[in-house]
Amino acid sequence: MADGANATETAILDAALEEVLAHGIRRTTASDIARRCGIARQTLYRYWPDAQAIFAALVTRELVAALPTGAAHPADLAGMVDLLVETADRIRRMPLVDRLRDTDPELFARYILDRLGTSQRAMHAEIARRIAAGQTTGAVRAGDPVRLAAMVLLITQSAVQSAPLVAEWLPADAWRAELGAALRGYLTPDPR
C-alpha cells in the first residue's frame, strides 16, 4: 500500500511539475494536475487538500533533491565552497525556478520576506552540518554553525534568485566565480 501511495504521490507531483512548467502556478488548478496525471480530482485530494499544498510539496521535492546530502564532506574549504556553488548553480538552472521567477515572482517574495519554507530549512540544516564538519578539521572559521549556515543560505539564496538581474555583468561562469569568492571570504578561518 505504501509503495502505491508513494507512486501516486510521485505521479501527482510529476504532473504538477509539467503543468507548472507549461502554465505557471497561478494558471494551474488541481483539475489540471489530476487530468494530466490521469486520476480523478478526488484521488488527488486524498494526498493534498488543495493545489497550493501540491505546489508547496513540489517545490520542496525539487529543491531538496538538489541538495548533496549523500556527498562526502570535502576535505578543505575549497571543496566545501565548490560543493555550495555547484548546488546553488544547479538550483539556479532548474526549469521550475526559472518558471516561478518568470510567472510567479510573488512566491519568491513570500519566501524571501515572510517565511521560511521546508526546503529552506532542509538547506540550512545541510549547510550547518557541513560547516560543523569543516570546523572540526579547521577548514571553516569558528562560530556557531547554525548562524554561519543562515548567512550562507542568505548569500546563496539571494545569488540564485537575483541571478537574471545581473546576468549582463555576471554570466554563468562569472556568477559561479563571484559566488565562490563571497562564500570563501565568509567561511575562511581567521589566520590568527
Contacts in CASP RR format, 6 or more apart in sequence:
PFRMAT RR
TARGET T0000
AUTHOR 0000-0000-0000
METHOD contacts of the structure
MODEL  1
MADGANATETAILDAALEEVLAHGIRRTTASDIARRCGIARQTLYRYWPD
AQAIFAALVTRELVAALPTGAAHPADLAGMVDLLVETADRIRRMPLVDRL
RDTDPELFARYILDRLGTSQRAMHAEIARRIAAGQTTGAVRAGDPVRLAA
MVLLITQSAVQSAPLVAEWLPADAWRAELGAALRGYLTPDPR
5 47 0 8 1.000
8 39 0 8 1.000
8 43 0 8 1.000
8 47 0 8 1.000
9 47 0 8 1.000
11 37 0 8 1.000
11 39 0 8 1.000
12 33 0 8 1.000
12 34 0 8 1.000
12 37 0 8 1.000
12 39 0 8 1.000
12 44 0 8 1.000
12 47 0 8 1.000
12 48 0 8 1.000
12 54 0 8 1.000
13 54 0 8 1.000
13 57 0 8 1.000
13 58 0 8 1.000
13 61 0 8 1.000
14 37 0 8 1.000
15 33 0 8 1.000
15 34 0 8 1.000
15 36 0 8 1.000
15 37 0 8 1.000
15 38 0 8 1.000
16 28 0 8 1.000
16 33 0 8 1.000
16 54 0 8 1.000
16 55 0 8 1.000
16 58 0 8 1.000
17 58 0 8 1.000
17 62 0 8 1.000
17 96 0 8 1.000
18 36 0 8 1.000
19 28 0 8 1.000
19 32 0 8 1.000
19 33 0 8 1.000
19 36 0 8 1.000
20 28 0 8 1.000
20 55 0 8 1.000
20 58 0 8 1.000
20 96 0 8 1.000
20 99 0 8 1.000
20 100 0 8 1.000
21 95 0 8 1.000
21 96 0 8 1.000
21 99 0 8 1.000
23 32 0 8 1.000
23 103 0 8 1.000
24 99 0 8 1.000
24 100 0 8 1.000
24 103 0 8 1.000
24 104 0 8 1.000
25 55 0 8 1.000
25 100 0 8 1.000
25 103 0 8 1.000
25 104 0 8 1.000
25 107 0 8 1.000
26 103 0 8 1.000
26 104 0 8 1.000
27 103 0 8 1.000
28 51 0 8 1.000
28 55 0 8 1.000
29 51 0 8 1.000
30 41 0 8 1.000
30 44 0 8 1.000
30 45 0 8 1.000
30 50 0 8 1.000
30 51 0 8 1.000
30 54 0 8 1.000
31 41 0 8 1.000
33 44 0 8 1.000
33 51 0 8 1.000
33 54 0 8 1.000
34 40 0 8 1.000
34 41 0 8 1.000
34 43 0 8 1.000
34 44 0 8 1.000
37 44 0 8 1.000
44 54 0 8 1.000
48 54 0 8 1.000
48 57 0 8 1.000
56 118 0 8 1.000
58 96 0 8 1.000
59 96 0 8 1.000
59 100 0 8 1.000
59 119 0 8 1.000
60 117 0 8 1.000
60 118 0 8 1.000
60 119 0 8 1.000
60 122 0 8 1.000
62 94 0 8 1.000
62 96 0 8 1.000
63 91 0 8 1.000
63 94 0 8 1.000
63 119 0 8 1.000
63 122 0 8 1.000
63 123 0 8 1.000
64 118 0 8 1.000
64 119 0 8 1.000
64 122 0 8 1.000
64 123 0 8 1.000
66 87 0 8 1.000
66 90 0 8 1.000
66 91 0 8 1.000
66 94 0 8 1.000
67 87 0 8 1.000
67 122 0 8 1.000
67 123 0 8 1.000
67 126 0 8 1.000
68 83 0 8 1.000
68 86 0 8 1.000
68 87 0 8 1.000
68 126 0 8 1.000
69 126 0 8 1.000
71 83 0 8 1.000
73 80 0 8 1.000
73 130 0 8 1.000
73 133 0 8 1.000
73 134 0 8 1.000
74 80 0 8 1.000
74 82 0 8 1.000
74 83 0 8 1.000
74 130 0 8 1.000
74 139 0 8 1.000
75 137 0 8 1.000
75 139 0 8 1.000
76 137 0 8 1.000
76 139 0 8 1.000
77 134 0 8 1.000
77 139 0 8 1.000
77 140 0 8 1.000
77 184 0 8 1.000
77 187 0 8 1.000
77 188 0 8 1.000
77 189 0 8 1.000
78 184 0 8 1.000
80 130 0 8 1.000
80 131 0 8 1.000
80 134 0 8 1.000
80 139 0 8 1.000
80 140 0 8 1.000
80 187 0 8 1.000
81 180 0 8 1.000
81 183 0 8 1.000
81 184 0 8 1.000
81 187 0 8 1.000
83 130 0 8 1.000
84 127 0 8 1.000
84 130 0 8 1.000
84 152 0 8 1.000
84 156 0 8 1.000
84 180 0 8 1.000
84 183 0 8 1.000
85 176 0 8 1.000
85 179 0 8 1.000
85 180 0 8 1.000
85 183 0 8 1.000
87 156 0 8 1.000
88 156 0 8 1.000
88 159 0 8 1.000
88 160 0 8 1.000
88 179 0 8 1.000
89 172 0 8 1.000
89 175 0 8 1.000
89 176 0 8 1.000
91 97 0 8 1.000
91 160 0 8 1.000
92 159 0 8 1.000
92 160 0 8 1.000
92 163 0 8 1.000
92 175 0 8 1.000
97 160 0 8 1.000
100 107 0 8 1.000
100 108 0 8 1.000
101 108 0 8 1.000
101 161 0 8 1.000
101 164 0 8 1.000
108 161 0 8 1.000
111 117 0 8 1.000
111 120 0 8 1.000
112 157 0 8 1.000
112 161 0 8 1.000
116 124 0 8 1.000
120 153 0 8 1.000
120 157 0 8 1.000
123 153 0 8 1.000
124 146 0 8 1.000
124 149 0 8 1.000
124 150 0 8 1.000
124 153 0 8 1.000
125 149 0 8 1.000
127 149 0 8 1.000
127 152 0 8 1.000
127 153 0 8 1.000
128 145 0 8 1.000
128 146 0 8 1.000
128 148 0 8 1.000
128 149 0 8 1.000
129 145 0 8 1.000
131 140 0 8 1.000
131 145 0 8 1.000
131 148 0 8 1.000
131 149 0 8 1.000
131 152 0 8 1.000
131 187 0 8 1.000
132 145 0 8 1.000
134 140 0 8 1.000
135 141 0 8 1.000
135 142 0 8 1.000
135 143 0 8 1.000
135 145 0 8 1.000
138 189 0 8 1.000
139 189 0 8 1.000
140 148 0 8 1.000
140 187 0 8 1.000
140 189 0 8 1.000
141 148 0 8 1.000
141 187 0 8 1.000
141 188 0 8 1.000
141 189 0 8 1.000
141 190 0 8 1.000
142 189 0 8 1.000
142 190 0 8 1.000
148 186 0 8 1.000
148 187 0 8 1.000
151 186 0 8 1.000
152 183 0 8 1.000
152 186 0 8 1.000
152 187 0 8 1.000
155 179 0 8 1.000
155 182 0 8 1.000
155 183 0 8 1.000
155 186 0 8 1.000
156 179 0 8 1.000
156 183 0 8 1.000
159 175 0 8 1.000
159 179 0 8 1.000
159 182 0 8 1.000
163 170 0 8 1.000
163 175 0 8 1.000
166 175 0 8 1.000
167 175 0 8 1.000
170 178 0 8 1.000
END
